[in-house]
């Protein structure tokens, strides 16, 4: 059976740690354009939506090929959760799966997004999370998680830990909505698939330091350029 998959790209304008980051140019284009271009080139995705409270940004992203989902003002605050605005989006859009692509993960490659789409189509998970596997000695609450304090081994022989990075996420709409309506957390629920992405694609732009790292990676030069923004 063919699965109807739609993409949701969250893009609040009220970010504080990197002000107006979705409008800010990273290299030759604004940050918000990165996930839009990737998603539009994946044939498994039926439509691509930017979920934002901003009418101005909504008009701008439509010139890039995406569609505009107007987020209610109460879901555009610092207190609003991913769970809340995803559920509101699902209430308005009929599909089998919603794939969330974070605009703050601009280092994702086309090959990775295509493989993620294939993974969703070919499997029957309720939730798919993007993860990075790391073979590092790891503690949790002061206890060794994946190694022994009695013996030091080479890191390549360690059992990897898998860190959720939120660059790409997929939820089965029916399952997510059912749990949300029952007052249960749907974010990690049901049959869970873990999709590994390359570590160098997992950068999440939360701070200026993150921005500088991504900028250096994209421009292949560690020189920070003057900040400029998309004009609305």
C-alpha positions as CSV (number, residue, x, y, z in Angstrom):
1,X,0.0,0.0,0.0
2,X,1.3,3.5,-0.9
3,X,1.9,5.7,2.1
4,X,1.0,9.3,2.0
5,X,3.8,11.2,3.6
6,X,3.9,14.9,4.2
7,X,6.7,17.0,5.5
8,X,6.5,19.6,8.3
9,X,9.3,22.0,8.8
10,X,8.9,24.0,12.1
11,X,10.1,27.6,11.8
12,X,9.3,29.9,14.6
13,X,10.6,33.5,14.2
14,X,10.8,34.2,17.9
15,X,14.1,32.3,18.6
16,X,16.2,34.0,21.2
17,X,19.6,32.3,21.3
18,X,20.0,33.0,17.5
19,X,17.6,35.8,16.7
20,X,15.5,35.3,13.5
21,X,17.7,32.3,12.6
22,X,15.3,30.9,10.0
23,X,15.7,34.2,8.0
24,X,19.5,34.4,8.5
25,X,21.7,33.5,5.5
26,X,23.9,30.5,6.0
27,X,26.3,30.6,3.0
28,X,24.3,31.7,0.0
29,X,20.8,31.1,1.2
30,X,18.6,31.6,4.3
31,X,18.5,28.7,6.8
32,X,14.9,27.9,6.1
33,X,15.7,27.1,2.4
34,X,17.9,24.1,3.2
35,X,15.2,21.7,4.4
36,X,12.7,23.0,1.8
37,X,15.1,22.2,-1.1
38,X,15.9,18.8,0.3
39,X,12.3,17.8,0.9
40,X,11.1,19.0,-2.5
41,X,13.5,16.6,-4.2
42,X,12.3,13.4,-2.5
43,X,9.6,11.7,-4.6
44,X,8.1,9.8,-1.6
45,X,7.0,13.1,0.0
46,X,3.6,14.2,-1.1
47,X,3.8,17.8,0.1
48,X,6.1,20.1,2.0
49,X,4.8,22.5,4.7
50,X,6.5,25.1,6.8
51,X,4.8,25.4,10.2
52,X,5.2,29.0,11.4
53,X,3.3,31.8,13.1
54,X,4.6,34.4,10.7
55,X,2.5,35.5,7.8
56,X,5.5,37.2,6.2
57,X,7.7,34.1,6.4
58,X,4.7,32.1,5.2
59,X,4.6,34.2,2.0
60,X,8.4,34.0,1.6
61,X,8.6,30.2,1.8
62,X,5.9,29.8,-0.8
63,X,8.3,31.4,-3.3
64,X,10.7,28.6,-2.4
65,X,8.2,25.9,-3.3
66,X,6.8,25.0,0.2
67,X,3.3,25.5,1.5
68,X,2.4,27.6,4.5
69,X,0.8,26.2,7.7
70,X,-0.2,29.0,10.0
71,X,0.6,28.1,13.5
72,X,-1.7,29.5,16.2
73,X,0.0,32.3,18.3
74,X,-0.3,30.3,21.5
75,X,1.9,27.6,19.9
76,X,4.6,30.1,18.9
77,X,5.9,30.8,22.4
78,X,9.0,29.4,24.2
79,X,6.6,27.3,26.3
80,X,5.0,25.6,23.3
81,X,6.2,22.0,22.8
82,X,7.0,20.0,19.7
83,X,4.2,17.6,20.8
84,X,1.6,20.4,20.8
85,X,2.4,22.0,17.5
86,X,2.8,18.6,15.7
87,X,-0.7,17.5,17.0
88,X,-2.2,20.8,15.8
89,X,-0.6,20.3,12.4
90,X,-1.9,16.7,12.2
91,X,-5.4,17.8,12.9
92,X,-5.3,19.9,9.8
93,X,-3.6,17.6,7.3
94,X,-4.7,14.1,6.3
95,X,-1.9,11.6,5.7
96,X,-0.3,8.4,6.8
97,X,2.9,9.9,8.1
98,X,4.2,13.3,9.1
99,X,8.0,13.7,8.6
100,X,9.5,16.6,10.6
101,X,12.7,18.1,9.1
102,X,14.4,20.6,11.4
103,X,15.4,23.8,9.8
104,X,18.2,23.9,12.3
105,X,19.9,20.9,10.7
106,X,21.3,22.4,7.5
107,X,24.1,19.9,7.1
108,X,21.8,17.1,6.1
109,X,22.6,15.6,2.7
110,X,20.1,14.7,0.0
111,X,21.2,11.1,0.1
112,X,20.4,10.9,3.9
113,X,17.0,12.4,3.5
114,X,16.2,10.0,0.6
115,X,17.3,7.0,2.7
116,X,15.2,8.2,5.6
117,X,12.1,8.4,3.3
118,X,12.8,4.9,2.0
119,X,13.1,3.6,5.6
120,X,9.7,5.0,6.5
121,X,8.1,3.6,3.4
122,X,9.7,0.1,3.6
123,X,9.0,-0.4,7.3
124,X,5.9,-0.2,9.5
125,X,7.1,1.8,12.5
126,X,4.9,4.2,14.4
127,X,7.8,6.4,15.2
128,X,11.2,6.9,13.5
129,X,13.9,8.9,15.2
130,X,17.2,10.0,13.7
131,X,20.2,9.0,15.8
132,X,23.9,9.3,15.8
133,X,25.9,6.3,17.1
134,X,29.0,7.0,19.1
135,X,31.6,4.6,20.5
136,X,32.6,6.6,23.6
137,X,32.8,5.6,27.2
138,X,29.5,6.9,28.6
139,X,28.2,7.5,32.1
140,X,24.6,7.8,33.2
141,X,23.9,9.2,36.7
142,X,27.5,8.3,37.7
143,X,27.3,4.7,36.4
144,X,29.3,3.3,33.5
145,X,26.8,2.7,30.7
146,X,28.6,0.9,27.9
147,X,32.0,0.0,29.4
148,X,33.7,-1.5,32.5
149,X,35.6,0.5,35.1
150,X,37.7,-2.6,35.7
151,X,39.2,-2.7,32.2
152,X,40.2,-0.1,29.6
153,X,39.5,-1.3,26.0
154,X,39.9,0.3,22.6
155,X,37.0,2.6,21.8
156,X,36.3,0.7,18.5
157,X,35.3,-2.4,20.5
158,X,32.7,-0.5,22.7
159,X,29.0,-1.0,22.3
160,X,27.8,2.3,20.6
161,X,25.4,4.6,22.4
162,X,22.7,6.1,20.2
163,X,21.9,9.8,20.6
164,X,18.6,11.2,19.3
165,X,19.4,14.3,17.2
166,X,15.9,15.3,15.9
167,X,17.2,16.2,12.4
168,X,14.6,13.9,10.9
169,X,11.6,12.4,12.6
170,X,8.6,10.5,11.4
171,X,5.3,9.7,13.1
172,X,2.4,7.6,12.0
173,X,-0.4,10.2,12.2
174,X,-3.2,7.9,13.3
175,X,-1.1,6.5,16.2
176,X,0.2,9.9,17.3
177,X,-3.3,11.5,17.4
178,X,-4.9,8.5,19.2
179,X,-2.3,8.7,22.0
180,X,-2.5,12.5,22.2
181,X,-6.2,12.4,22.6
182,X,-5.9,9.8,25.3
183,X,-3.6,12.1,27.2
184,X,-0.5,9.9,26.6
185,X,2.8,11.1,25.2
186,X,3.0,10.1,21.5
187,X,6.5,11.4,20.8
188,X,8.4,8.1,21.5
189,X,5.5,5.7,21.5
190,X,4.6,2.5,19.5
191,X,6.9,0.5,17.3
192,X,10.1,2.5,17.3
193,X,12.6,2.7,14.5
194,X,16.1,4.2,14.9
195,X,17.6,5.6,11.7
196,X,21.3,6.4,11.9
197,X,22.6,9.5,10.2
198,X,26.2,10.6,9.7
199,X,27.6,12.5,12.7
200,X,28.7,15.4,10.5
201,X,25.1,15.9,9.4
202,X,23.7,16.1,12.9
203,X,24.7,19.7,13.8
204,X,21.7,21.4,15.5
205,X,21.9,25.2,15.4
206,X,21.0,26.4,18.9
207,X,23.8,28.8,19.6
208,X,26.2,31.2,17.7
209,X,28.9,28.6,18.2
210,X,26.8,26.0,16.4
211,X,26.2,28.5,13.6
212,X,29.9,29.1,13.2
213,X,30.6,25.4,13.0
214,X,27.9,24.9,10.3
215,X,29.1,28.0,8.4
216,X,32.6,26.7,8.4
217,X,31.5,23.3,7.1
218,X,29.4,24.8,4.3
219,X,31.9,27.4,3.1
220,X,34.9,25.2,3.8
221,X,36.5,28.2,5.4
222,X,36.4,29.0,9.1
223,X,35.7,32.7,8.5
224,X,32.5,34.0,9.8
225,X,30.7,36.2,7.3
226,X,28.6,39.3,8.2
227,X,25.2,38.3,9.3
228,X,22.5,39.1,6.8
229,X,18.8,38.1,6.7
230,X,16.0,37.4,4.2
231,X,13.9,40.5,3.7
232,X,10.2,39.9,4.2
